[in-house]
Amino acid sequence: MRMDISTKVGKLHLKNPVMPASGTWGYGEEYLDFVVPEELGAVVVKGTTIEPREGNAPPRLAETPAGLLNCVGLQNVGLEKFIKEKLPVLKERKAFVIVNIAGNTVDDYRKISSALKDEKPVSAIEVNISCPNVKEGGISFGVNPDSAARVIKAVRKECPKPVIAKLTPNVSDIVSIAKACLDAGADAVTLINTLKGIAIDTANQKPLLPNITGGLSGPAIKPVALAMVYEVKKATGAAIIGVGGIESFEDALEFIMAGASAVQIGTANFYNPNVMPEIIKGFEEYFIKNGIKSMEELIGAAVL
């Protein structure tokens, strides 16, 4: 008999708090030999854009101390192919699906969320507002409360499903961004997306990545992510999905105690494809050992 480690993230009821971070698990197909998608709390798919994207030119990855820089560039099959070819597989597996969406204009987000609103396998929309706003000089939607709110309002208006705002940490005040998204209709927030970083190719005296900068993920960003989860939980009481450097059950538990209701696993999937089942098992064993009856007992337990 398995322990009840279910959790609530806003309006979402998940069988457990563990899911992959968008972009680190593809559409789940590559991991079928290791992980049963329907046994996860949810499957968060690659960021979906209206048109297919090939992504940036290689190299697109660079290892760093305790982390990974990436500039993949939202490579994905595009909205139409995702609905026709990828969703049916996840539906057949009876997976709980959260679709991460991305765009360069508010209208992009509106169109994608409208197209997904009646797709049965889709349980929620995760809105990546770290994308460049092409109408405002390429500045990320997520660095400004007003532009972040505009995106969330547009998605909320089009789609009755739960809306989750995935926030960039590259801001001076994460709480103000989170509040703006919640006030605009977001049911929850995901904290955090990658930190901006750079690596230098000293032999050639130039940036290692053709894109110059990349997104830093992995254990190196865990303290930053934990701090932002803690701050947003304390200031808003919002439902939070925590992500950033989680590679063990103990890491995941820290995020739950800092205020997250669920967690996403990213970089760790690349070197340990069994990491998510291991974390789920860790929660079950912890519940038994400590007599925990509900995830509610742990969520925000360390928030003073």
VEXDRENGU-478606 format. One record per residue (C-alpha): residue in one letter; x, y, z; residue number from 1. Coordinates in Angstrom, 2 decimals. Layout:
<nodes>
["A" [X Y Z] NUM]
...
</nodes>
This chain:
<nodes>
["M" [0.00 0.00 0.00] 1]
["R" [1.40 3.38 -1.03] 2]
["M" [1.29 6.41 1.23] 3]
["D" [-0.98 9.30 0.30] 4]
["I" [1.50 12.01 -0.66] 5]
["S" [-0.98 13.94 -2.78] 6]
["T" [-0.85 17.71 -2.87] 7]
["K" [-2.83 20.73 -4.06] 8]
["V" [-1.37 23.48 -6.23] 9]
["G" [-4.11 26.06 -6.43] 10]
["K" [-6.99 24.26 -8.15] 11]
["L" [-4.82 21.31 -9.15] 12]
["H" [-4.97 18.04 -7.22] 13]
["L" [-1.81 15.99 -7.82] 14]
["K" [-1.17 12.39 -6.70] 15]
["N" [2.31 13.44 -5.61] 16]
["P" [4.36 16.67 -5.70] 17]
["V" [6.96 15.60 -8.28] 18]
["M" [7.15 16.63 -11.96] 19]
["P" [9.83 17.45 -14.55] 20]
["A" [10.76 21.03 -15.33] 21]
["S" [9.76 22.15 -18.79] 22]
["G" [12.44 21.57 -21.40] 23]
["T" [14.33 18.93 -19.44] 24]
["W" [12.10 15.92 -20.16] 25]
["G" [10.98 16.52 -23.73] 26]
["Y" [7.50 15.08 -24.16] 27]
["G" [8.30 12.10 -21.96] 28]
["E" [8.97 9.68 -24.81] 29]
["E" [12.72 9.43 -24.22] 30]
["Y" [12.25 8.44 -20.58] 31]
["L" [9.66 5.67 -20.95] 32]
["D" [12.27 3.01 -20.14] 33]
["F" [12.88 4.68 -16.76] 34]
["V" [9.75 6.56 -15.68] 35]
["V" [6.04 5.85 -16.01] 36]
["P" [4.54 9.28 -16.86] 37]
["E" [1.22 8.58 -15.16] 38]
["E" [2.99 7.88 -11.85] 39]
["L" [4.34 11.43 -11.69] 40]
["G" [2.39 14.24 -10.12] 41]
["A" [2.33 15.81 -13.57] 42]
["V" [4.22 15.85 -16.87] 43]
["V" [5.37 19.34 -17.83] 44]
["V" [6.18 19.36 -21.54] 45]
["K" [8.70 21.41 -23.52] 46]
["G" [7.86 25.07 -24.01] 47]
["T" [5.31 25.24 -26.84] 48]
["T" [5.27 28.06 -29.37] 49]
["I" [2.88 28.71 -32.25] 50]
["E" [5.39 27.81 -34.96] 51]
["P" [8.00 25.04 -34.73] 52]
["R" [11.44 26.18 -33.58] 53]
["E" [14.79 24.58 -34.38] 54]
["G" [16.46 26.36 -31.49] 55]
["N" [19.85 28.01 -31.40] 56]
["A" [22.96 26.82 -33.22] 57]
["P" [25.30 24.48 -31.30] 58]
["P" [26.99 24.37 -28.93] 59]
["R" [23.94 24.98 -26.76] 60]
["L" [25.17 23.54 -23.47] 61]
["A" [28.15 24.30 -21.25] 62]
["E" [28.96 22.65 -17.94] 63]
["T" [29.82 24.95 -15.05] 64]
["P" [30.78 24.24 -11.43] 65]
["A" [27.67 22.67 -9.88] 66]
["G" [25.53 23.67 -12.81] 67]
["L" [24.72 23.81 -16.50] 68]
["L" [24.40 26.71 -18.92] 69]
["N" [21.98 26.28 -21.79] 70]
["C" [20.82 28.35 -24.73] 71]
["V" [18.65 25.73 -26.44] 72]
["G" [16.28 28.41 -27.70] 73]
["L" [12.89 26.81 -27.05] 74]
["Q" [13.32 24.08 -29.67] 75]
["N" [9.91 22.44 -30.09] 76]
["V" [7.57 20.91 -32.66] 77]
["G" [5.11 23.80 -32.66] 78]
["L" [1.52 24.02 -31.48] 79]
["E" [-0.19 22.12 -34.32] 80]
["K" [2.13 19.11 -34.25] 81]
["F" [2.11 19.06 -30.46] 82]
["I" [-1.68 18.76 -30.40] 83]
["K" [-1.82 16.18 -33.20] 84]
["E" [1.17 13.98 -32.32] 85]
["K" [2.42 14.53 -28.78] 86]
["L" [-0.74 15.02 -26.73] 87]
["P" [-2.43 11.78 -27.86] 88]
["V" [0.50 9.73 -26.52] 89]
["L" [0.27 11.39 -23.12] 90]
["K" [-3.51 11.01 -23.15] 91]
["E" [-3.18 7.29 -23.84] 92]
["R" [-0.80 7.00 -20.89] 93]
["K" [-3.36 8.84 -18.72] 94]
["A" [-0.68 11.31 -17.67] 95]
["F" [-1.54 14.54 -15.87] 96]
["V" [-0.31 17.13 -18.39] 97]
["I" [0.80 20.70 -17.81] 98]
["V" [1.71 22.56 -21.00] 99]
["N" [4.38 25.24 -20.80] 100]
["I" [3.72 27.97 -23.37] 101]
["A" [5.95 30.72 -24.75] 102]
["G" [5.63 33.63 -27.15] 103]
["N" [7.12 36.91 -28.30] 104]
["T" [3.88 38.91 -28.14] 105]
["V" [0.85 38.88 -25.86] 106]
["D" [-1.18 37.70 -28.84] 107]
["D" [1.07 34.63 -29.17] 108]
["Y" [0.18 33.59 -25.64] 109]
["R" [-3.49 34.28 -26.28] 110]
["K" [-3.60 32.11 -29.39] 111]
["I" [-1.79 29.17 -27.81] 112]
["S" [-3.92 29.14 -24.66] 113]
["S" [-7.09 29.39 -26.76] 114]
["A" [-6.01 26.39 -28.84] 115]
["L" [-5.31 24.32 -25.73] 116]
["K" [-8.36 25.20 -23.67] 117]
["D" [-10.51 22.31 -24.94] 118]
["E" [-7.77 19.68 -25.15] 119]
["K" [-8.75 17.06 -22.58] 120]
["P" [-5.27 15.80 -21.59] 121]
["V" [-4.20 19.34 -20.69] 122]
["S" [-4.82 19.96 -17.00] 123]
["A" [-3.09 23.34 -16.69] 124]
["I" [-1.10 25.97 -18.56] 125]
["E" [2.33 27.06 -17.33] 126]
["V" [3.13 30.46 -18.79] 127]
["N" [6.81 31.13 -19.48] 128]
["I" [7.12 34.91 -19.14] 129]
["S" [10.91 34.85 -19.45] 130]
["C" [10.49 35.27 -23.21] 131]
["P" [11.52 38.47 -25.04] 132]
["N" [8.75 40.99 -25.70] 133]
["V" [9.47 41.88 -29.33] 134]
["K" [7.27 44.98 -29.15] 135]
["E" [9.30 46.42 -26.27] 136]
["G" [12.85 45.95 -27.50] 137]
["G" [13.25 42.30 -26.58] 138]
["I" [13.00 42.83 -22.81] 139]
["S" [11.57 39.82 -21.00] 140]
["F" [7.86 40.03 -20.14] 141]
["G" [8.71 38.75 -16.68] 142]
["V" [10.97 41.57 -15.52] 143]
["N" [8.15 44.10 -15.27] 144]
["P" [4.96 43.66 -13.20] 145]
["D" [2.78 45.37 -15.80] 146]
["S" [3.98 43.34 -18.79] 147]
["A" [3.87 40.13 -16.76] 148]
["A" [0.28 40.90 -15.77] 149]
["R" [-0.73 41.59 -19.38] 150]
["V" [0.37 38.14 -20.45] 151]
["I" [-1.37 36.39 -17.56] 152]
["K" [-4.60 38.37 -18.13] 153]
["A" [-4.61 37.37 -21.80] 154]
["V" [-4.15 33.68 -20.97] 155]
["R" [-6.68 33.83 -18.15] 156]
["K" [-9.28 35.38 -20.45] 157]
["E" [-8.85 32.67 -23.09] 158]
["C" [-8.43 29.58 -20.96] 159]
["P" [-10.56 28.33 -18.03] 160]
["K" [-7.91 25.79 -17.01] 161]
["P" [-5.57 26.56 -14.09] 162]
["V" [-2.89 29.09 -15.04] 163]
["I" [0.61 28.93 -13.56] 164]
["A" [3.09 31.78 -14.09] 165]
["K" [6.72 30.63 -14.43] 166]
["L" [8.86 33.50 -13.20] 167]
["T" [12.37 34.59 -14.08] 168]
["P" [14.76 35.17 -11.16] 169]
["N" [16.58 37.89 -13.12] 170]
["V" [14.69 40.69 -11.38] 171]
["S" [15.25 42.98 -8.41] 172]
["D" [11.93 42.20 -6.69] 173]
["I" [10.43 38.77 -7.30] 174]
["V" [7.55 39.42 -4.90] 175]
["S" [6.17 42.33 -6.94] 176]
["I" [6.23 40.21 -10.11] 177]
["A" [4.50 37.32 -8.35] 178]
["K" [1.82 39.60 -6.91] 179]
["A" [1.15 41.14 -10.32] 180]
["C" [0.67 37.69 -11.86] 181]
["L" [-1.59 36.51 -9.05] 182]
["D" [-3.68 39.67 -9.22] 183]
["A" [-3.99 39.16 -13.00] 184]
["G" [-5.51 35.72 -12.50] 185]
["A" [-2.68 33.21 -12.06] 186]
["D" [-3.63 30.31 -9.81] 187]
["A" [-0.02 29.58 -8.88] 188]
["V" [3.58 30.51 -9.68] 189]
["T" [6.61 28.41 -10.61] 190]
["L" [9.85 29.59 -9.02] 191]
["I" [12.39 29.81 -10.58] 192]
["N" [13.44 29.79 -14.20] 193]
["T" [17.17 29.83 -14.99] 194]
["L" [19.61 32.55 -13.95] 195]
["K" [21.44 34.49 -16.64] 196]
["G" [25.06 33.36 -17.00] 197]
["I" [28.04 33.26 -19.31] 198]
["A" [31.09 31.02 -19.89] 199]
["I" [34.30 32.02 -21.65] 200]
["D" [36.30 29.92 -24.10] 201]
["T" [39.77 31.03 -22.99] 202]
["A" [41.55 29.27 -25.85] 203]
["N" [39.65 31.32 -28.42] 204]
["Q" [39.09 34.36 -26.21] 205]
["K" [35.35 34.52 -26.77] 206]
["P" [32.09 33.42 -25.13] 207]
["L" [31.70 29.63 -25.20] 208]
["L" [28.05 29.77 -26.30] 209]
["P" [27.21 31.33 -29.69] 210]
["N" [24.24 32.97 -28.01] 211]
["I" [26.74 34.68 -25.62] 212]
["T" [24.64 34.14 -22.51] 213]
["G" [22.71 31.11 -21.33] 214]
["G" [20.39 30.02 -18.57] 215]
["L" [22.13 28.63 -15.49] 216]
["S" [20.48 25.63 -13.83] 217]
["G" [21.54 22.85 -11.47] 218]
["P" [22.61 22.74 -7.80] 219]
["A" [24.38 26.11 -8.08] 220]
["I" [21.05 27.96 -8.20] 221]
["K" [19.27 26.05 -5.41] 222]
["P" [19.86 28.63 -2.62] 223]
["V" [18.56 31.42 -4.87] 224]
["A" [15.47 29.42 -5.79] 225]
["L" [14.77 28.50 -2.16] 226]
["A" [15.05 32.13 -1.10] 227]
["M" [12.58 33.26 -3.75] 228]
["V" [10.11 30.50 -2.89] 229]
["Y" [10.36 31.51 0.78] 230]
["E" [9.94 35.24 0.06] 231]
["V" [6.93 34.81 -2.22] 232]
["K" [5.23 32.35 0.13] 233]
["K" [5.68 34.63 3.12] 234]
["A" [4.52 37.74 1.26] 235]
["T" [1.58 36.28 -0.67] 236]
["G" [0.67 32.83 0.64] 237]
["A" [0.47 31.77 -3.01] 238]
["A" [0.48 28.23 -4.33] 239]
["I" [4.04 27.63 -5.54] 240]
["I" [5.86 25.03 -7.61] 241]
["G" [9.51 25.10 -6.60] 242]
["V" [12.32 24.41 -9.06] 243]
["G" [16.05 24.98 -9.13] 244]
["G" [18.86 22.55 -8.37] 245]
["I" [16.78 19.73 -6.93] 246]
["E" [18.63 16.39 -7.24] 247]
["S" [17.42 14.44 -4.19] 248]
["F" [14.46 13.92 -1.89] 249]
["E" [16.14 16.09 0.73] 250]
["D" [16.39 18.97 -1.77] 251]
["A" [12.72 18.58 -2.66] 252]
["L" [11.73 18.55 1.00] 253]
["E" [13.57 21.83 1.55] 254]
["F" [11.45 23.45 -1.16] 255]
["I" [8.24 22.09 0.36] 256]
["M" [9.21 23.41 3.80] 257]
["A" [10.11 26.77 2.23] 258]
["G" [6.55 27.07 0.93] 259]
["A" [6.24 25.09 -2.30] 260]
["S" [3.29 22.75 -2.75] 261]
["A" [5.09 20.77 -5.48] 262]
["V" [8.50 20.60 -7.12] 263]
["Q" [9.97 20.33 -10.60] 264]
["I" [13.15 18.44 -11.41] 265]
["G" [15.32 19.78 -14.22] 266]
["T" [19.05 19.28 -14.73] 267]
["A" [19.17 16.16 -12.52] 268]
["N" [17.09 14.30 -15.13] 269]
["F" [20.04 14.48 -17.53] 270]
["Y" [22.40 12.44 -15.36] 271]
["N" [19.93 10.43 -13.29] 272]
["P" [16.81 9.42 -15.27] 273]
["N" [15.44 7.70 -12.15] 274]
["V" [15.63 10.82 -9.99] 275]
["M" [11.88 11.56 -9.95] 276]
["P" [10.76 8.06 -8.87] 277]
["E" [13.51 8.18 -6.23] 278]
["I" [12.15 11.47 -4.87] 279]
["I" [8.57 10.14 -4.82] 280]
["K" [9.79 7.11 -2.86] 281]
["G" [11.64 9.46 -0.52] 282]
["F" [8.44 11.30 0.31] 283]
["E" [6.60 8.04 0.99] 284]
["E" [9.32 6.80 3.33] 285]
["Y" [9.51 10.17 5.10] 286]
["F" [5.74 10.15 5.70] 287]
["I" [5.92 6.66 7.22] 288]
["K" [9.00 7.37 9.35] 289]
["N" [7.68 10.66 10.73] 290]
["G" [3.97 9.87 10.95] 291]
["I" [3.04 12.55 8.42] 292]
["K" [-0.60 12.32 7.35] 293]
["S" [-0.80 15.08 4.76] 294]
["M" [1.50 17.21 2.61] 295]
["E" [-0.17 20.23 4.22] 296]
["E" [1.79 19.47 7.39] 297]
["L" [5.05 20.14 5.52] 298]
["I" [4.19 22.97 3.11] 299]
["G" [5.73 26.16 4.48] 300]
["A" [6.77 24.48 7.72] 301]
["A" [9.99 26.49 7.79] 302]
["V" [8.43 29.85 6.92] 303]
["L" [8.80 32.10 9.99] 304]
</nodes>
